[in-house]
Amino acid sequence: MKLFRDIIGHQENIHLLQNAISQNQVAHAYLFLGPKGVGKKTTALAFARTLFCSCLTEGDACGHCRCCQQANEGNHPDLHQISPTGSSIKIDQVREIQKIAALKPYQGQRVIFLLEQVETMTPEAANCLLKLLEEPNQEISFILLSTQPHALLSTVVSRCQILSFRALSTAEITRGLKQTLNLGEKEIHLALTLAGGSLGQALKITQDKQLQNIRDETLIIVRNLKKLTLNEICRKAEELAASRDMLAVRLDIILLWYRDILLWQLTRNQELLLNQDYLTLIPEEALFYTPDRLFRIMSKIEQTQRYLNTNVNGRLAIEVLMLNLR
Ligand SMILES: [Zn+2]
């Protein structure tokens, strides 16, 4: 479990939370908004830990006291983490919160409820939570995490202090990867390419040794599309769609490939390219496209990504895309 000082990025939010603690103005409810994997939960846990710690040093938890150890081991009696069971947070889970909220803190001065993916709450659960948010209580703090503010009840949002978590910069992710793992430049580049400002995602990618191969293989298919017959395209589409999770990754790879080609055409600046190990191939590929065509290709890929987020047939979607790219 991280302390505030170990967190990459989000310094404004961290200062705000530290000030709230030092001025004894911790809010009844916080809503942390931002993309997946950028550090919302890490920050929430560091905040909880700092609130519990019995010997704070410079606005941060000490990491050693009994409270810190309990938080570290995930068994602090006053920290309750709630995440969706199945696909949503349900009314029974919020009723459980209600019961605990009616009691005094077990050990310290405050009970913390950390709710993840609050956008998945059923309407009953959200209304039940709203009642709790409407009754400020010095001894309780809620920290709600969400990637999709538009899916929340506005009445819930208006009860919370909102902290926005932006995607991390390339420099911040690089620092995070170097700090956490001992990585080569090539792996860091690949992780950055695919992570889209999410350190969590970048860490996952770098731990997946297969990914380098998957990218190379995907790009070979893409670059040879013009030579494939219809039958061959059908077969490749079937191969690519075999794993839905991996299909999403492959589409990211393809999108970033065309993005690089476009960027090269527009700027002739190698430093901007994400696929740094393809620097000789990208200018060659760029000869085959107009910028206009590249924009259209990228919007087709994004359209396919949106389709895949609904329940369409993955093989069919990628097949149509491949025909379009050809
Ligand atoms: Zn401590």
Boltz pocket constraint, residues with backbone or C-beta under 6 A from the ligand:
constraints:
  - pocket:
      binder: B
      contacts: [[A, 49], [A, 52], [A, 53], [A, 54], [A, 55], [A, 56], [A, 61], [A, 62], [A, 63], [A, 64], [A, 65], [A, 66], [A, 67], [A, 68]]
      max_distance: 6.0
